[in-house]
Amino acid sequence: MKMLFPIPCLLASLLAAAVLTPQSAHAADFGDLTGQVVLDGDIPAVKLIHKKNDPTVKDPAVCAVEDLYSEELVVNPENKGIQHVFVFLRSKIGKGDIHPDLQKSKEPTVEFDQHRCHFLPHTLIVRTDQQVVAKSDDNVAHNLHTYSIFNPGQNFIVGANDRKGVTMPKFSLKERLPFEVKCDIHPWMKAYWLVTDHPYTAITDKDGKFTIPKLPAGDHEFTIWHEKVGYLEKELPVTISANKVTDLKALKIEVARFNN
């Protein structure tokens, strides 16, 4: 007797193949990008914002408990790696081209803190599916003022010793470049945020190094940006190979570019 494959089972098998096979094949076509941004030349002296116990500083009992140095150019003296450099995909990318593991952010919130009248961290990446929670470890009030271009600016008070924090509304649009965040009460307090709608962004660490995992294979353009210079590279072409690590190695930036 001729056996027929049950129609419901056949439909279920075809549906499973249609759903699983493309994703499995697609997930294999990704690779990682690594690199390092280093200073080419002598390291400039770090700027002192104010000295410890300076009585002219606003709220000195909190803000002047130690010497405070600028973070506008942070260079590791051991390897000349430049910290706080943004590296991000400039090319347009569809949601379907993002690796399945990275479609959504792992954490729904990112924390932005204030300690001794100093923003932590100095540089921050926020995806449009995340919210920033602004906290303070200081016994004085701060305000947080964002200077975004495509999203409405925010300006609100973070109260003294607020460890619960103020949860900001989500950014609805990505920003093309990082933007400045300031405290108008203590004007030396500055940070830079990048709002993005994809995961292919990074900030260099204390050694000037970065990693961007699970990029779609193919030709892309990346922007490398620093607060003191702006574009270090506006449209850097990079080819990502599937199942491999593409290493840009040391990108040398002449010290003269930071002297403006």
Buried (B, 14 or more C-beta within 10 A) or exposed (E): EEEEEEEEEEEEEEEEEEEEEEEEEBEEBBBBBBBBBBBEBEBEEEEEBBEEEEEEBBBBEBBBEEEBBEBBBBBBEEBBBBBBBBBBBBBEBEEEBBBEEBEEBEEEBBEBBBEEBBBBBBBBBBBBEBBBBBBBBBEBBBBBBBEBEEBEEBEEBBBEEBEEBBEBEBBEEBBBBBBEBBBEBBEBBBBBBBBBBBBBBBBBBBBBBBEBBBBBBBEBBBBBBBBBBEEBBEEBEBEBBEEEEBEBEBBEBEBEBBEE
